[in-house]
């Protein structure tokens, strides 16, 4: 190992002092912040929020201080459909309702994984993976499908936000504390040959009570009244959340598939993958991805939008992202001014833990050239209307290539070969694989 000597460090001091450009940037960055000092004005003019395919300008939602983007994105795709079909002015489905049932189901999922791994040593990496994060706010498309199919949906007015759904840190902190304690109880009971099923039922009652007291008891039946844009009064009485989904959403979610772009050497294209330990609802369909090249992924997203339907997608939103102005562009900041060059490609960023899916949003438009190729993309975020263009972002096509990892499209847009690959027995990835990241 090579020690950092004082002579070597002095050389670095001297080289820096000789560079007047660095001193100017030092003044700019220390006064204004790194990204403000490096912001590239030209990227604004090159990514104006105008699109040849533009499906909606509905008011955006706001997930606030929670990690529920994957739920918001899915519910937003439903909302676009509901607003149009039922002539509603402004309407949201309850994200808090889906959040409650996700916490409940994730708790059961975690306890089941603990029971099935009770023979592992306490230092085993897979057990440590489970205990490091018993549950969190994030999720995947197939996981939210499992929740909708089992629990339906309700209007936000029926089950509104709470402090714990809008700012979930405390809820998560103490739920994970409960779950780690429960893990010890169940592991020790299982190893002693005790009645694990009865004990797990007792522990789940405690968890249910905790969730109901922090988030509110979710409705099992409710009445819903509304006036449409024609001022026609409508009322539905004594409806279940499942029946409400059937009437207002009425999408066959089994017709939708997750398509990813993971260009790493260990994941051949036109192959399906799943991830060990990844899920929330025991007994639901597995999380499954079809891996395709990026050009194909974009064609599938475009095809669905040209058919009039928005697209749920997952990306690494924090990468070269101008949050305030709503720009996702590779040239948003000019690091070359600091003589810093980022050379990793998409595959190496995945391999070296530099990037993975961190956020889910909705593609609601795309700007196409005369030859049909995409130029830039319209993105509906869930961070409120104070960022971007009233909450909508613009992503350059090159940014999409580098930092988009997943879309959800209807099966009908896949070729027969792609559908067969998706439905084939999936390759099981390790729990910590980047394609198991939760948005």
Secondary structure, DSSP 8 states (H G I E B T S, - for coil): -----HHHHHHHHHHHHT-HHHHHHHHHHHHH-HHHHHB-THHHHHT-S--SEE-------B--BSS-HHHHHHHHHHHHHHHHHTT-SS--B-HHHHHHHHHHHHHHHHHHHHHHTTTS-TT-HHHHHHHHTS--S---HHHHHHHHHHH---BTTTS---HHHHB-HHHHHHHHHHHHHHHHHHHHHHHTT--HHHHHHHHHHHHHHHHHHHH----SSEEEEEE-TT--EEEEEEE-HHHHIIIII---GGGEEEEE---STTS-SSEEEEETT--SSTTS----EEE--HHHHHHHHHHHHHTT--EEEEE-TTTTEETTTTEE-TTSB-GGGGT------HHHHHHTTS----EEEEEEEEEE-TTS-EEEEEEE-SB-TTSTBTTEEEEEHHHHHHHEEEEEEEGGGS-HHHHHHHHS--EEE-TT-GGG---
